[in-house]
Amino acid sequence: RQRVAIPHGRRAEAAVGLLKTSHGDVSIERGGKRLPAPVGTAVEASDIVRTGKDGTAGITFADQSRLSLGPGSELSIDAFRFDRTTHEGRFDSTLRRGTLSAISGKLAHQSPKAMTVRTRSTILAVRGTEFVVSVR
C-alpha cells in the first residue's frame, strides 16, 4: 500500500487524509466555506466532502483507510484520531447522501469498533475490510 504523505505547513496538524482522486465537481466544506477539491487537497476532521452529479472522489487517510464517493454524494468526517505507533484511535463519518465504497485501514484492523459510518437510518460498525453504502 502507498503511504499517505500528509502536507506540511500551518495546516499539517489538522490534516487526516489526502484527496487521491477527484473527477468532475468535487468540493470540501470547511469552516462554513466551500473550497474546490482537486487531487492533493488535504482532508481534515470535520470536513464535509461533496461530489456533484458528475463528481467522484477518492480519499486516503493516515491509517491507510480508503474511501471512494460516487456522484451526488455528501460525506462528513465527524472524527478522526490515529496513533501511528499503536494504530489505535477513532474514525467516525456520516454519509448524508450518495454512495460510499470503503477499504478499512489500520484503525479497523487494530480495533474493529474504531470505524463507523452513520446514515439517516443506521450506524455501521466496520468489522470487515471492504464495504459499500448507498443513501438515497
N, C-alpha and C positions, 0 to 999 in steps of 0.2 A: 504494500500500500504506500501511496505517496504521502509524505508528511506535510501537514499544512503549515506554511510559513505565515505566522500572524504578523501583520505590519508593525513597523517600529515607528516611534514618534509619540506625539502627545496623546493620541487616542489608542495606542497599542495596548494599554492595560484594559481597556473596555472591550477589545476585540475578542470574540469567542469562536469565530469562524471566518470563512472566506467564500465569496461567490466564485465558484469554479466555472460555471456556465451561465450564460444569460442571453436569451434569444427573444426578440420582439420587445413588447412593453413589459419591463421589469422595474420596480421601484421599491425603495425602503422608506418606511415612515419612521422617523427618529426624532424624538422631542417635539412632536407636533408638526414637523416639516417633512414634505415628500421629496426624496432625493432620487436621482437616477441611479441605477444599479448595474453598471457594466461589469464584465469579468474583472476580478481582482478587488472588488469592493469588500471592505471589512464588514462583518456582521457582528452586531453587539447584542448582548442580553437586553431585552425589552424592545428590540426592533420588531417591526411588522413588515414582512416581505410580501409584496403583491405582484401578481402577474396579470396582464391584460388578456383579452380574448386570443391574442396571437403570441402570448408570452410563455416562456418556460424558464426555470431557474434550477441550478444545482448548487448546493451549499455543502462544503466540507467543514466540520467542526474540529476543535482542538483535540478531541478524543478519537478522531477519525470516523465519527458518525457521518453518514452522507444522506442528505435529504434532497429529493427532487420534487419540484412543484410543477404541475401541469397548468394549462391555460385557465384563466379565470379563477386563480387561487389566492387565498389570503392566509398566511401563517404568522402567528405571533410567537416570538421567542420569549416565553414567560420567565424562565430562569435557566442559567447555565453556570455551573461551577464544576471545575475539574482539577484534581490534583494529579499532576504528571508523574509523580512518584508512586503513589498508592493506587491510582486510577479510580479513586472514589470521588463522588460528587453528586450532582443532580442536573437533570436536563428535562425541563417541562416546556411543552409547547401547546398551542391551540390552533387547530385547523378550523377556521371560521367558514370557509367555503373552498370548493375545488378538490383537487386530488393531490395526494402526497404519497410518494414512494420512499421508503427508508431502508437503509442498511445500518444497523446499530454498530457502535464503536466500543471502545474500551470501558466506558461507564456501564453500559448494559451487560457487558461480559463479566465485569467485576461484581456488579450487584444488579440482578435482573429487575428490581423495582426502582432503579435510579432514573429510568427514562419513561416519561409518559407523554401521550398525545391526547388532548381533550378535543371533543367535538361538541356540538349543541346537545347531543343526546347520550354521549358515553365518554368514558375515560379508558384509554388503552394503556395498560402497563406492558411495556415491551419486554417480552421474555424470550423471543426468538431473535434471529439475526436480520431477517428481511420481512417487510410487510408493506401493504398498500392500503390507504384510507381514501374514501371519497365522501365529500359532504356536498349536498345539493341544496 
